[in-house]
C-alpha cells in the first residue's frame, strides 16, 4: 500500500495505479458478496497481474510471502509495470 501511495504521489495520473486500485475495489466487492458490473474487465486485470507475477525477475512465493497467505506482492507488480 505504501508503494501504491508513493506511485500516486509521483504520478497522479498513473494508469497502473488506477488498475491496481480498481482490482482491489472489485475484489472487495466480490468477497463481500456483490456482483461485478464487468466480470470480463476484472478477469483481464487478474490475468495482467498474473502475467506480471510470472515475468522474469518477479518475486517467488517464498520471497514475496509475508505470512498472510499472499504469494504475490501487488506493490512489486506495480513497480515492475513502470
mmCIF file of the N, C-alpha and C atoms, coordinates in Angstrom:
data_MODEL
# 
_entry.id   MODEL 
# 
loop_
_atom_site.group_PDB 
_atom_site.id 
_atom_site.type_symbol 
_atom_site.label_atom_id 
_atom_site.label_alt_id 
_atom_site.label_comp_id 
_atom_site.label_asym_id 
_atom_site.label_entity_id 
_atom_site.label_seq_id 
_atom_site.pdbx_PDB_ins_code 
_atom_site.Cartn_x 
_atom_site.Cartn_y 
_atom_site.Cartn_z 
_atom_site.occupancy 
_atom_site.B_iso_or_equiv 
_atom_site.pdbx_formal_charge 
_atom_site.auth_seq_id 
_atom_site.auth_comp_id 
_atom_site.auth_asym_id 
_atom_site.auth_atom_id 
_atom_site.pdbx_PDB_model_num 
ATOM 1   N N  . UNK A 1 1  ? 0.822   -1.190  0.000   1.00 0.00 ? 1  UNK A N  1 
ATOM 2   C CA . UNK A 1 1  ? 0.000   0.000   0.000   1.00 0.00 ? 1  UNK A CA 1 
ATOM 3   C C  . UNK A 1 1  ? 0.865   1.252   0.000   1.00 0.00 ? 1  UNK A C  1 
ATOM 4   N N  . UNK A 1 2  ? 1.991   1.182   0.694   1.00 0.00 ? 2  UNK A N  1 
ATOM 5   C CA . UNK A 1 2  ? 2.877   2.355   0.710   1.00 0.00 ? 2  UNK A CA 1 
ATOM 6   C C  . UNK A 1 2  ? 3.404   2.672   -0.677  1.00 0.00 ? 2  UNK A C  1 
ATOM 7   N N  . UNK A 1 3  ? 3.789   1.630   -1.403  1.00 0.00 ? 3  UNK A N  1 
ATOM 8   C CA . UNK A 1 3  ? 4.309   1.863   -2.759  1.00 0.00 ? 3  UNK A CA 1 
ATOM 9   C C  . UNK A 1 3  ? 3.227   2.406   -3.679  1.00 0.00 ? 3  UNK A C  1 
ATOM 10  N N  . UNK A 1 4  ? 2.017   1.941   -3.498  1.00 0.00 ? 4  UNK A N  1 
ATOM 11  C CA . UNK A 1 4  ? 0.910   2.461   -4.292  1.00 0.00 ? 4  UNK A CA 1 
ATOM 12  C C  . UNK A 1 4  ? 0.701   3.938   -3.979  1.00 0.00 ? 4  UNK A C  1 
ATOM 13  N N  . UNK A 1 5  ? 0.737   4.274   -2.700  1.00 0.00 ? 5  UNK A N  1 
ATOM 14  C CA . UNK A 1 5  ? 0.610   5.675   -2.296  1.00 0.00 ? 5  UNK A CA 1 
ATOM 15  C C  . UNK A 1 5  ? 1.738   6.515   -2.890  1.00 0.00 ? 5  UNK A C  1 
ATOM 16  N N  . UNK A 1 6  ? 2.964   5.992   -2.829  1.00 0.00 ? 6  UNK A N  1 
ATOM 17  C CA . UNK A 1 6  ? 4.111   6.715   -3.378  1.00 0.00 ? 6  UNK A CA 1 
ATOM 18  C C  . UNK A 1 6  ? 3.997   6.880   -4.889  1.00 0.00 ? 6  UNK A C  1 
ATOM 19  N N  . UNK A 1 7  ? 3.512   5.835   -5.558  1.00 0.00 ? 7  UNK A N  1 
ATOM 20  C CA . UNK A 1 7  ? 3.329   5.904   -7.004  1.00 0.00 ? 7  UNK A CA 1 
ATOM 21  C C  . UNK A 1 7  ? 2.345   6.998   -7.374  1.00 0.00 ? 7  UNK A C  1 
ATOM 22  N N  . UNK A 1 8  ? 1.253   7.085   -6.652  1.00 0.00 ? 8  UNK A N  1 
ATOM 23  C CA . UNK A 1 8  ? 0.248   8.114   -6.914  1.00 0.00 ? 8  UNK A CA 1 
ATOM 24  C C  . UNK A 1 8  ? 0.798   9.500   -6.580  1.00 0.00 ? 8  UNK A C  1 
ATOM 25  N N  . UNK A 1 9  ? 1.606   9.583   -5.531  1.00 0.00 ? 9  UNK A N  1 
ATOM 26  C CA . UNK A 1 9  ? 2.204   10.870  -5.166  1.00 0.00 ? 9  UNK A CA 1 
ATOM 27  C C  . UNK A 1 9  ? 3.135   11.367  -6.276  1.00 0.00 ? 9  UNK A C  1 
ATOM 28  N N  . UNK A 1 10 ? 3.833   10.439  -6.926  1.00 0.00 ? 10 UNK A N  1 
ATOM 29  C CA . UNK A 1 10 ? 4.755   10.791  -8.006  1.00 0.00 ? 10 UNK A CA 1 
ATOM 30  C C  . UNK A 1 10 ? 4.027   11.085  -9.304  1.00 0.00 ? 10 UNK A C  1 
ATOM 31  N N  . UNK A 1 11 ? 2.963   10.337  -9.563  1.00 0.00 ? 11 UNK A N  1 
ATOM 32  C CA . UNK A 1 11 ? 2.232   10.473  -10.829 1.00 0.00 ? 11 UNK A CA 1 
ATOM 33  C C  . UNK A 1 11 ? 0.753   10.235  -10.571 1.00 0.00 ? 11 UNK A C  1 
ATOM 34  N N  . UNK A 1 12 ? 0.022   11.313  -10.345 1.00 0.00 ? 12 UNK A N  1 
ATOM 35  C CA . UNK A 1 12 ? -1.400  11.181  -10.015 1.00 0.00 ? 12 UNK A CA 1 
ATOM 36  C C  . UNK A 1 12 ? -2.217  10.584  -11.157 1.00 0.00 ? 12 UNK A C  1 
ATOM 37  N N  . UNK A 1 13 ? -1.684  10.588  -12.353 1.00 0.00 ? 13 UNK A N  1 
ATOM 38  C CA . UNK A 1 13 ? -2.393  10.019  -13.492 1.00 0.00 ? 13 UNK A CA 1 
ATOM 39  C C  . UNK A 1 13 ? -1.931  8.621   -13.852 1.00 0.00 ? 13 UNK A C  1 
ATOM 40  N N  . UNK A 1 14 ? -1.211  7.958   -12.951 1.00 0.00 ? 14 UNK A N  1 
ATOM 41  C CA . UNK A 1 14 ? -0.662  6.640   -13.234 1.00 0.00 ? 14 UNK A CA 1 
ATOM 42  C C  . UNK A 1 14 ? -1.759  5.641   -13.583 1.00 0.00 ? 14 UNK A C  1 
ATOM 43  N N  . UNK A 1 15 ? -1.692  5.131   -14.799 1.00 0.00 ? 15 UNK A N  1 
ATOM 44  C CA . UNK A 1 15 ? -2.678  4.150   -15.255 1.00 0.00 ? 15 UNK A CA 1 
ATOM 45  C C  . UNK A 1 15 ? -2.549  2.857   -14.460 1.00 0.00 ? 15 UNK A C  1 
ATOM 46  N N  . UNK A 1 16 ? -1.310  2.459   -14.151 1.00 0.00 ? 16 UNK A N  1 
ATOM 47  C CA . UNK A 1 16 ? -1.098  1.217   -13.415 1.00 0.00 ? 16 UNK A CA 1 
ATOM 48  C C  . UNK A 1 16 ? -1.705  1.310   -12.016 1.00 0.00 ? 16 UNK A C  1 
ATOM 49  N N  . UNK A 1 17 ? -1.540  2.461   -11.368 1.00 0.00 ? 17 UNK A N  1 
ATOM 50  C CA . UNK A 1 17 ? -2.120  2.651   -10.035 1.00 0.00 ? 17 UNK A CA 1 
ATOM 51  C C  . UNK A 1 17 ? -3.642  2.564   -10.105 1.00 0.00 ? 17 UNK A C  1 
ATOM 52  N N  . UNK A 1 18 ? -4.228  3.158   -11.131 1.00 0.00 ? 18 UNK A N  1 
ATOM 53  C CA . UNK A 1 18 ? -5.681  3.101   -11.294 1.00 0.00 ? 18 UNK A CA 1 
ATOM 54  C C  . UNK A 1 18 ? -6.152  1.664   -11.475 1.00 0.00 ? 18 UNK A C  1 
ATOM 55  N N  . UNK A 1 19 ? -5.400  0.886   -12.251 1.00 0.00 ? 19 UNK A N  1 
ATOM 56  C CA . UNK A 1 19 ? -5.761  -0.509  -12.468 1.00 0.00 ? 19 UNK A CA 1 
ATOM 57  C C  . UNK A 1 19 ? -5.693  -1.311  -11.168 1.00 0.00 ? 19 UNK A C  1 
ATOM 58  N N  . UNK A 1 20 ? -4.648  -1.094  -10.395 1.00 0.00 ? 20 UNK A N  1 
ATOM 59  C CA . UNK A 1 20 ? -4.492  -1.834  -9.137  1.00 0.00 ? 20 UNK A CA 1 
ATOM 60  C C  . UNK A 1 20 ? -5.599  -1.466  -8.157  1.00 0.00 ? 20 UNK A C  1 
ATOM 61  N N  . UNK A 1 21 ? -5.902  -0.189  -8.052  1.00 0.00 ? 21 UNK A N  1 
ATOM 62  C CA . UNK A 1 21 ? -6.978  0.247   -7.150  1.00 0.00 ? 21 UNK A CA 1 
ATOM 63  C C  . UNK A 1 21 ? -8.318  -0.330  -7.610  1.00 0.00 ? 21 UNK A C  1 
ATOM 64  N N  . UNK A 1 22 ? -8.559  -0.326  -8.909  1.00 0.00 ? 22 UNK A N  1 
ATOM 65  C CA . UNK A 1 22 ? -9.789  -0.904  -9.435  1.00 0.00 ? 22 UNK A CA 1 
ATOM 66  C C  . UNK A 1 22 ? -9.889  -2.387  -9.139  1.00 0.00 ? 22 UNK A C  1 
ATOM 67  N N  . UNK A 1 23 ? -8.774  -3.082  -9.294  1.00 0.00 ? 23 UNK A N  1 
ATOM 68  C CA . UNK A 1 23 ? -8.746  -4.513  -8.995  1.00 0.00 ? 23 UNK A CA 1 
ATOM 69  C C  . UNK A 1 23 ? -9.006  -4.767  -7.512  1.00 0.00 ? 23 UNK A C  1 
ATOM 70  N N  . UNK A 1 24 ? -8.408  -3.958  -6.658  1.00 0.00 ? 24 UNK A N  1 
ATOM 71  C CA . UNK A 1 24 ? -8.634  -4.108  -5.215  1.00 0.00 ? 24 UNK A CA 1 
ATOM 72  C C  . UNK A 1 24 ? -10.099 -3.854  -4.870  1.00 0.00 ? 24 UNK A C  1 
ATOM 73  N N  . UNK A 1 25 ? -10.691 -2.823  -5.462  1.00 0.00 ? 25 UNK A N  1 
ATOM 74  C CA . UNK A 1 25 ? -12.092 -2.499  -5.191  1.00 0.00 ? 25 UNK A CA 1 
ATOM 75  C C  . UNK A 1 25 ? -13.013 -3.615  -5.654  1.00 0.00 ? 25 UNK A C  1 
ATOM 76  N N  . UNK A 1 26 ? -12.780 -4.105  -6.875  1.00 0.00 ? 26 UNK A N  1 
ATOM 77  C CA . UNK A 1 26 ? -13.636 -5.161  -7.409  1.00 0.00 ? 26 UNK A CA 1 
ATOM 78  C C  . UNK A 1 26 ? -13.484 -6.455  -6.613  1.00 0.00 ? 26 UNK A C  1 
ATOM 79  N N  . UNK A 1 27 ? -12.269 -6.737  -6.143  1.00 0.00 ? 27 UNK A N  1 
ATOM 80  C CA . UNK A 1 27 ? -12.053 -7.921  -5.310  1.00 0.00 ? 27 UNK A CA 1 
ATOM 81  C C  . UNK A 1 27 ? -12.806 -7.780  -3.993  1.00 0.00 ? 27 UNK A C  1 
ATOM 82  N N  . UNK A 1 28 ? -12.791 -6.579  -3.426  1.00 0.00 ? 28 UNK A N  1 
ATOM 83  C CA . UNK A 1 28 ? -13.547 -6.337  -2.186  1.00 0.00 ? 28 UNK A CA 1 
ATOM 84  C C  . UNK A 1 28 ? -15.044 -6.535  -2.418  1.00 0.00 ? 28 UNK A C  1 
ATOM 85  N N  . UNK A 1 29 ? -15.536 -6.091  -3.571  1.00 0.00 ? 29 UNK A N  1 
ATOM 86  C CA . UNK A 1 29 ? -16.954 -6.311  -3.892  1.00 0.00 ? 29 UNK A CA 1 
ATOM 87  C C  . UNK A 1 29 ? -17.271 -7.806  -3.936  1.00 0.00 ? 29 UNK A C  1 
ATOM 88  N N  . UNK A 1 30 ? -16.426 -8.552  -4.633  1.00 0.00 ? 30 UNK A N  1 
ATOM 89  C CA . UNK A 1 30 ? -16.652 -9.996  -4.753  1.00 0.00 ? 30 UNK A CA 1 
ATOM 90  C C  . UNK A 1 30 ? -16.635 -10.692 -3.403  1.00 0.00 ? 30 UNK A C  1 
ATOM 91  N N  . UNK A 1 31 ? -15.653 -10.364 -2.576  1.00 0.00 ? 31 UNK A N  1 
ATOM 92  C CA . UNK A 1 31 ? -15.549 -11.035 -1.283  1.00 0.00 ? 31 UNK A CA 1 
ATOM 93  C C  . UNK A 1 31 ? -16.662 -10.619 -0.331  1.00 0.00 ? 31 UNK A C  1 
ATOM 94  N N  . UNK A 1 32 ? -17.332 -9.516  -0.645  1.00 0.00 ? 32 UNK A N  1 
ATOM 95  C CA . UNK A 1 32 ? -18.465 -9.066  0.177   1.00 0.00 ? 32 UNK A CA 1 
ATOM 96  C C  . UNK A 1 32 ? -19.795 -9.611  -0.340  1.00 0.00 ? 32 UNK A C  1 
ATOM 97  N N  . UNK A 1 33 ? -19.734 -10.370 -1.441  1.00 0.00 ? 33 UNK A N  1 
ATOM 98  C CA . UNK A 1 33 ? -20.942 -11.000 -1.956  1.00 0.00 ? 33 UNK A CA 1 
ATOM 99  C C  . UNK A 1 33 ? -21.657 -10.231 -3.051  1.00 0.00 ? 33 UNK A C  1 
ATOM 100 N N  . UNK A 1 34 ? -21.060 -9.146  -3.535  1.00 0.00 ? 34 UNK A N  1 
ATOM 101 C CA . UNK A 1 34 ? -21.691 -8.370  -4.601  1.00 0.00 ? 34 UNK A CA 1 
ATOM 102 C C  . UNK A 1 34 ? -21.287 -8.907  -5.963  1.00 0.00 ? 34 UNK A C  1 
ATOM 103 N N  . UNK A 1 35 ? -22.085 -8.575  -6.973  1.00 0.00 ? 35 UNK A N  1 
ATOM 104 C CA . UNK A 1 35 ? -21.774 -8.934  -8.352  1.00 0.00 ? 35 UNK A CA 1 
ATOM 105 C C  . UNK A 1 35 ? -20.969 -7.812  -8.994  1.00 0.00 ? 35 UNK A C  1 
ATOM 106 N N  . UNK A 1 36 ? -20.122 -8.187  -9.947  1.00 0.00 ? 36 UNK A N  1 
ATOM 107 C CA . UNK A 1 36 ? -19.352 -7.190  -10.678 1.00 0.00 ? 36 UNK A CA 1 
ATOM 108 C C  . UNK A 1 36 ? -20.142 -6.731  -11.895 1.00 0.00 ? 36 UNK A C  1 
ATOM 109 N N  . UNK A 1 37 ? -20.008 -5.450  -12.227 1.00 0.00 ? 37 UNK A N  1 
ATOM 110 C CA . UNK A 1 37 ? -20.693 -4.937  -13.418 1.00 0.00 ? 37 UNK A CA 1 
ATOM 111 C C  . UNK A 1 37 ? -19.982 -5.384  -14.685 1.00 0.00 ? 37 UNK A C  1 
ATOM 112 N N  . UNK A 1 38 ? -18.672 -5.642  -14.593 1.00 0.00 ? 38 UNK A N  1 
ATOM 113 C CA . UNK A 1 38 ? -17.907 -6.080  -15.759 1.00 0.00 ? 38 UNK A CA 1 
ATOM 114 C C  . UNK A 1 38 ? -16.931 -7.200  -15.371 1.00 0.00 ? 38 UNK A C  1 
ATOM 115 N N  . UNK A 1 39 ? -17.442 -8.425  -15.255 1.00 0.00 ? 39 UNK A N  1 
ATOM 116 C CA . UNK A 1 39 ? -16.567 -9.535  -14.887 1.00 0.00 ? 39 UNK A CA 1 
ATOM 117 C C  . UNK A 1 39 ? -15.438 -9.757  -15.892 1.00 0.00 ? 39 UNK A C  1 
ATOM 118 N N  . UNK A 1 40 ? -15.694 -9.475  -17.160 1.00 0.00 ? 40 UNK A N  1 
ATOM 119 C CA . UNK A 1 40 ? -14.672 -9.667  -18.191 1.00 0.00 ? 40 UNK A CA 1 
ATOM 120 C C  . UNK A 1 40 ? -13.498 -8.702  -17.971 1.00 0.00 ? 40 UNK A C  1 
ATOM 121 N N  . UNK A 1 41 ? -13.791 -7.464  -17.604 1.00 0.00 ? 41 UNK A N  1 
ATOM 122 C CA . UNK A 1 41 ? -12.739 -6.486  -17.315 1.00 0.00 ? 41 UNK A CA 1 
ATOM 123 C C  . UNK A 1 41 ? -11.932 -6.918  -16.092 1.00 0.00 ? 41 UNK A C  1 
ATOM 124 N N  . UNK A 1 42 ? -12.631 -7.386  -15.065 1.00 0.00 ? 42 UNK A N  1 
ATOM 125 C CA . UNK A 1 42 ? -11.967 -7.861  -13.848 1.00 0.00 ? 42 UNK A CA 1 
ATOM 126 C C  . UNK A 1 42 ? -11.033 -9.022  -14.182 1.00 0.00 ? 42 UNK A C  1 
ATOM 127 N N  . UNK A 1 43 ? -11.518 -9.976  -14.942 1.00 0.00 ? 43 UNK A N  1 
ATOM 128 C CA . UNK A 1 43 ? -10.696 -11.124 -15.312 1.00 0.00 ? 43 UNK A CA 1 
ATOM 129 C C  . UNK A 1 43 ? -9.468  -10.678 -16.097 1.00 0.00 ? 43 UNK A C  1 
ATOM 130 N N  . UNK A 1 44 ? -9.627  -9.700  -16.969 1.00 0.00 ? 44 UNK A N  1 
ATOM 131 C CA . UNK A 1 44 ? -8.495  -9.175  -17.721 1.00 0.00 ? 44 UNK A CA 1 
ATOM 132 C C  . UNK A 1 44 ? -7.428  -8.590  -16.816 1.00 0.00 ? 44 UNK A C  1 
ATOM 133 N N  . UNK A 1 45 ? -7.856  -7.844  -15.793 1.00 0.00 ? 45 UNK A N  1 
ATOM 134 C CA . UNK A 1 45 ? -6.898  -7.280  -14.837 1.00 0.00 ? 45 UNK A CA 1 
ATOM 135 C C  . UNK A 1 45 ? -6.198  -8.376  -14.039 1.00 0.00 ? 45 UNK A C  1 
ATOM 136 N N  . UNK A 1 46 ? -6.948  -9.404  -13.661 1.00 0.00 ? 46 UNK A N  1 
ATOM 137 C CA . UNK A 1 46 ? -6.346  -10.526 -12.931 1.00 0.00 ? 46 UNK A CA 1 
ATOM 138 C C  . UNK A 1 46 ? -5.295  -11.195 -13.808 1.00 0.00 ? 46 UNK A C  1 
ATOM 139 N N  . UNK A 1 47 ? -5.603  -11.422 -15.077 1.00 0.00 ? 47 UNK A N  1 
ATOM 140 C CA . UNK A 1 47 ? -4.642  -12.047 -15.981 1.00 0.00 ? 47 UNK A CA 1 
ATOM 141 C C  . UNK A 1 47 ? -3.403  -11.179 -16.164 1.00 0.00 ? 47 UNK A C  1 
ATOM 142 N N  . UNK A 1 48 ? -3.571  -9.871  -16.236 1.00 0.00 ? 48 UNK A N  1 
ATOM 143 C CA . UNK A 1 48 ? -2.416  -8.973  -16.339 1.00 0.00 ? 48 UNK A CA 1 
ATOM 144 C C  . UNK A 1 48 ? -1.525  -9.084  -15.117 1.00 0.00 ? 48 UNK A C  1 
ATOM 145 N N  . UNK A 1 49 ? -2.133  -9.137  -13.933 1.00 0.00 ? 49 UNK A N  1 
ATOM 146 C CA . UNK A 1 49 ? -1.361  -9.250  -12.702 1.00 0.00 ? 49 UNK A CA 1 
ATOM 147 C C  . UNK A 1 49 ? -0.635  -10.596 -12.645 1.00 0.00 ? 49 UNK A C  1 
ATOM 148 N N  . UNK A 1 50 ? -1.301  -11.655 -13.085 1.00 0.00 ? 50 UNK A N  1 
ATOM 149 C CA . UNK A 1 50 ? -0.659  -12.972 -13.092 1.00 0.00 ? 50 UNK A CA 1 
ATOM 150 C C  . UNK A 1 50 ? 0.510   -12.975 -14.069 1.00 0.00 ? 50 UNK A C  1 
ATOM 151 N N  . UNK A 1 51 ? 0.324   -12.351 -15.217 1.00 0.00 ? 51 UNK A N  1 
ATOM 152 C CA . UNK A 1 51 ? 1.390   -12.268 -16.204 1.00 0.00 ? 51 UNK A CA 1 
ATOM 153 C C  . UNK A 1 51 ? 2.589   -11.521 -15.626 1.00 0.00 ? 51 UNK A C  1 
ATOM 154 N N  . UNK A 1 52 ? 2.332   -10.412 -14.946 1.00 0.00 ? 52 UNK A N  1 
ATOM 155 C CA . UNK A 1 52 ? 3.414   -9.637  -14.330 1.00 0.00 ? 52 UNK A CA 1 
ATOM 156 C C  . UNK A 1 52 ? 4.107   -10.448 -13.241 1.00 0.00 ? 52 UNK A C  1 
ATOM 157 N N  . UNK A 1 53 ? 3.335   -11.230 -12.494 1.00 0.00 ? 53 UNK A N  1 
ATOM 158 C CA . UNK A 1 53 ? 3.914   -12.033 -11.411 1.00 0.00 ? 53 UNK A CA 1 
ATOM 159 C C  . UNK A 1 53 ? 4.790   -13.159 -11.953 1.00 0.00 ? 53 UNK A C  1 
ATOM 160 N N  . UNK A 1 54 ? 4.484   -13.626 -13.161 1.00 0.00 ? 54 UNK A N  1 
ATOM 161 C CA . UNK A 1 54 ? 5.252   -14.714 -13.754 1.00 0.00 ? 54 UNK A CA 1 
ATOM 162 C C  . UNK A 1 54 ? 6.401   -14.219 -14.627 1.00 0.00 ? 54 UNK A C  1 
ATOM 163 N N  . UNK A 1 55 ? 6.542   -12.919 -14.760 1.00 0.00 ? 55 UNK A N  1 
ATOM 164 C CA . UNK A 1 55 ? 7.601   -12.346 -15.584 1.00 0.00 ? 55 UNK A CA 1 
ATOM 165 C C  . UNK A 1 55 ? 8.962   -12.640 -14.967 1.00 0.00 ? 55 UNK A C  1 
ATOM 166 N N  . UNK A 1 56 ? 9.987   -12.726 -15.811 1.00 0.00 ? 56 UNK A N  1 
ATOM 167 C CA . UNK A 1 56 ? 11.337  -12.935 -15.269 1.00 0.00 ? 56 UNK A CA 1 
ATOM 168 C C  . UNK A 1 56 ? 11.675  -11.853 -14.248 1.00 0.00 ? 56 UNK A C  1 
ATOM 169 N N  . UNK A 1 57 ? 12.237  -12.271 -13.129 1.00 0.00 ? 57 UNK A N  1 
ATOM 170 C CA . UNK A 1 57 ? 12.608  -11.332 -12.086 1.00 0.00 ? 57 UNK A CA 1 
ATOM 171 C C  . UNK A 1 57 ? 11.506  -11.056 -11.083 1.00 0.00 ? 57 UNK A C  1 
ATOM 172 N N  . UNK A 1 58 ? 10.310  -11.591 -11.327 1.00 0.00 ? 58 UNK A N  1 
ATOM 173 C CA . UNK A 1 58 ? 9.203   -11.396 -10.382 1.00 0.00 ? 58 UNK A CA 1 
ATOM 174 C C  . UNK A 1 58 ? 9.503   -12.174 -9.109  1.00 0.00 ? 58 UNK A C  1 
ATOM 175 N N  . UNK A 1 59 ? 9.060   -11.671 -7.967  1.00 0.00 ? 59 UNK A N  1 
ATOM 176 C CA . UNK A 1 59 ? 9.332   -12.377 -6.716  1.00 0.00 ? 59 UNK A CA 1 
ATOM 177 C C  . UNK A 1 59 ? 8.656   -13.748 -6.692  1.00 0.00 ? 59 UNK A C  1 
ATOM 178 N N  . UNK A 1 60 ? 9.335   -14.725 -6.104  1.00 0.00 ? 60 UNK A N  1 
ATOM 179 C CA . UNK A 1 60 ? 8.754   -16.053 -5.959  1.00 0.00 ? 60 UNK A CA 1 
ATOM 180 C C  . UNK A 1 60 ? 7.835   -16.042 -4.749  1.00 0.00 ? 60 UNK A C  1 
ATOM 181 N N  . UNK A 1 61 ? 6.912   -16.994 -4.663  1.00 0.00 ? 61 UNK A N  1 
ATOM 182 C CA . UNK A 1 61 ? 6.020   -17.020 -3.499  1.00 0.00 ? 61 UNK A CA 1 
ATOM 183 C C  . UNK A 1 61 ? 6.766   -17.016 -2.175  1.00 0.00 ? 61 UNK A C  1 
ATOM 184 N N  . UNK A 1 62 ? 7.864   -17.756 -2.073  1.00 0.00 ? 62 UNK A N  1 
ATOM 185 C CA . UNK A 1 62 ? 8.620   -17.787 -0.819  1.00 0.00 ? 62 UNK A CA 1 
ATOM 186 C C  . UNK A 1 62 ? 9.234   -16.428 -0.512  1.00 0.00 ? 62 UNK A C  1 
ATOM 187 N N  . UNK A 1 63 ? 9.684   -15.725 -1.539  1.00 0.00 ? 63 UNK A N  1 
ATOM 188 C CA . UNK A 1 63 ? 10.316  -14.422 -1.329  1.00 0.00 ? 63 UNK A CA 1 
ATOM 189 C C  . UNK A 1 63 ? 9.287   -13.338 -1.073  1.00 0.00 ? 63 UNK A C  1 
ATOM 190 N N  . UNK A 1 64 ? 8.120   -13.453 -1.702  1.00 0.00 ? 64 UNK A N  1 
ATOM 191 C CA . UNK A 1 64 ? 7.109   -12.399 -1.578  1.00 0.00 ? 64 UNK A CA 1 
ATOM 192 C C  . UNK A 1 64 ? 6.183   -12.626 -0.405  1.00 0.00 ? 64 UNK A C  1 
ATOM 193 N N  . UNK A 1 65 ? 6.121   -13.860 0.083   1.00 0.00 ? 65 UNK A N  1 
ATOM 194 C CA . UNK A 1 65 ? 5.185   -14.169 1.158   1.00 0.00 ? 65 UNK A CA 1 
ATOM 195 C C  . UNK A 1 65 ? 5.520   -13.429 2.436   1.00 0.00 ? 65 UNK A C  1 
ATOM 196 N N  . UNK A 1 66 ? 4.477   -13.001 3.126   1.00 0.00 ? 66 UNK A N  1 
ATOM 197 C CA . UNK A 1 66 ? 4.671   -12.290 4.386   1.00 0.00 ? 66 UNK A CA 1 
ATOM 198 C C  . UNK A 1 66 ? 3.951   -12.987 5.525   1.00 0.00 ? 66 UNK A C  1 
ATOM 199 N N  . UNK A 1 67 ? 3.576   -14.244 5.298   1.00 0.00 ? 67 UNK A N  1 
ATOM 200 C CA . UNK A 1 67 ? 2.881   -14.978 6.335   1.00 0.00 ? 67 UNK A CA 1 
ATOM 201 C C  . UNK A 1 67 ? 1.377   -14.783 6.319   1.00 0.00 ? 67 UNK A C  1 
ATOM 202 N N  . UNK A 1 68 ? 0.865   -13.974 5.400   1.00 0.00 ? 68 UNK A N  1 
ATOM 203 C CA . UNK A 1 68 ? -0.571  -13.728 5.346   1.00 0.00 ? 68 UNK A CA 1 
ATOM 204 C C  . UNK A 1 68 ? -1.257  -14.613 4.324   1.00 0.00 ? 68 UNK A C  1 
ATOM 205 N N  . UNK A 1 69 ? -0.489  -15.448 3.633   1.00 0.00 ? 69 UNK A N  1 
ATOM 206 C CA . UNK A 1 69 ? -1.071  -16.315 2.624   1.00 0.00 ? 69 UNK A CA 1 
ATOM 207 C C  . UNK A 1 69 ? -1.037  -15.697 1.247   1.00 0.00 ? 69 UNK A C  1 
ATOM 208 N N  . UNK A 1 70 ? -0.574  -14.479 1.111   1.00 0.00 ? 70 UNK A N  1 
ATOM 209 C CA . UNK A 1 70 ? -0.474  -13.824 -0.177  1.00 0.00 ? 70 UNK A CA 1 
ATOM 210 C C  . UNK A 1 70 ? 0.861   -14.165 -0.803  1.00 0.00 ? 70 UNK A C  1 
ATOM 211 N N  . UNK A 1 71 ? 0.814   -14.837 -1.949  1.00 0.00 ? 71 UNK A N  1 
ATOM 212 C CA . UNK A 1 71 ? 2.053   -15.260 -2.589  1.00 0.00 ? 71 UNK A CA 1 
ATOM 213 C C  . UNK A 1 71 ? 2.658   -14.158 -3.441  1.00 0.00 ? 71 UNK A C  1 
ATOM 214 N N  . UNK A 1 72 ? 1.862   -13.189 -3.887  1.00 0.00 ? 72 UNK A N  1 
ATOM 215 C CA . UNK A 1 72 ? 2.348   -12.134 -4.763  1.00 0.00 ? 72 UNK A CA 1 
ATOM 216 C C  . UNK A 1 72 ? 2.092   -10.792 -4.112  1.00 0.00 ? 72 UNK A C  1 
ATOM 217 N N  . UNK A 1 73 ? 3.106   -9.964  -4.081  1.00 0.00 ? 73 UNK A N  1 
ATOM 218 C CA . UNK A 1 73 ? 3.008   -8.633  -3.510  1.00 0.00 ? 73 UNK A CA 1 
ATOM 219 C C  . UNK A 1 73 ? 2.570   -7.661  -4.606  1.00 0.00 ? 73 UNK A C  1 
ATOM 220 N N  . UNK A 1 74 ? 1.381   -7.107  -4.503  1.00 0.00 ? 74 UNK A N  1 
ATOM 221 C CA . UNK A 1 74 ? 0.862   -6.191  -5.521  1.00 0.00 ? 74 UNK A CA 1 
ATOM 222 C C  . UNK A 1 74 ? 1.767   -4.986  -5.699  1.00 0.00 ? 74 UNK A C  1 
ATOM 223 N N  . UNK A 1 75 ? 2.424   -4.546  -4.638  1.00 0.00 ? 75 UNK A N  1 
ATOM 224 C CA . UNK A 1 75 ? 3.346   -3.418  -4.752  1.00 0.00 ? 75 UNK A CA 1 
ATOM 225 C C  . UNK A 1 75 ? 4.496   -3.752  -5.692  1.00 0.00 ? 75 UNK A C  1 
ATOM 226 N N  . UNK A 1 76 ? 4.981   -4.991  -5.638  1.00 0.00 ? 76 UNK A N  1 
ATOM 227 C CA . UNK A 1 76 ? 6.053   -5.407  -6.538  1.00 0.00 ? 76 UNK A CA 1 
ATOM 228 C C  . UNK A 1 76 ? 5.580   -5.384  -7.984  1.00 0.00 ? 76 UNK A C  1 
ATOM 229 N N  . UNK A 1 77 ? 4.344   -5.774  -8.225  1.00 0.00 ? 77 UNK A N  1 
ATOM 230 C CA . UNK A 1 77 ? 3.796   -5.777  -9.572  1.00 0.00 ? 77 UNK A CA 1 
ATOM 231 C C  . UNK A 1 77 ? 3.705   -4.358  -10.098 1.00 0.00 ? 77 UNK A C  1 
ATOM 232 N N  . UNK A 1 78 ? 3.304   -3.429  -9.242  1.00 0.00 ? 78 UNK A N  1 
ATOM 233 C CA . UNK A 1 78 ? 3.219   -2.032  -9.650  1.00 0.00 ? 78 UNK A CA 1 
ATOM 234 C C  . UNK A 1 78 ? 4.584   -1.534  -10.071 1.00 0.00 ? 78 UNK A C  1 
ATOM 235 N N  . UNK A 1 79 ? 5.607   -1.834  -9.285  1.00 0.00 ? 79 UNK A N  1 
ATOM 236 C CA . UNK A 1 79 ? 6.957   -1.392  -9.600  1.00 0.00 ? 79 UNK A CA 1 
ATOM 237 C C  . UNK A 1 79 ? 7.408   -1.947  -10.938 1.00 0.00 ? 79 UNK A C  1 
ATOM 238 N N  . UNK A 1 80 ? 7.112   -3.219  -11.216 1.00 0.00 ? 80 UNK A N  1 
ATOM 239 C CA . UNK A 1 80 ? 7.520   -3.838  -12.468 1.00 0.00 ? 80 UNK A CA 1 
ATOM 240 C C  . UNK A 1 80 ? 6.768   -3.260  -13.643 1.00 0.00 ? 80 UNK A C  1 
ATOM 241 N N  . UNK A 1 81 ? 5.559   -2.751  -13.423 1.00 0.00 ? 81 UNK A N  1 
ATOM 242 C CA . UNK A 1 81 ? 4.749   -2.206  -14.502 1.00 0.00 ? 81 UNK A CA 1 
ATOM 243 C C  . UNK A 1 81 ? 5.173   -0.821  -14.938 1.00 0.00 ? 81 UNK A C  1 
ATOM 244 N N  . UNK A 1 82 ? 6.118   -0.203  -14.237 1.00 0.00 ? 82 UNK A N  1 
ATOM 245 C CA . UNK A 1 82 ? 6.574   1.152   -14.586 1.00 0.00 ? 82 UNK A CA 1 
ATOM 246 C C  . UNK A 1 82 ? 7.287   1.174   -15.901 1.00 0.00 ? 82 UNK A C  1 
# 
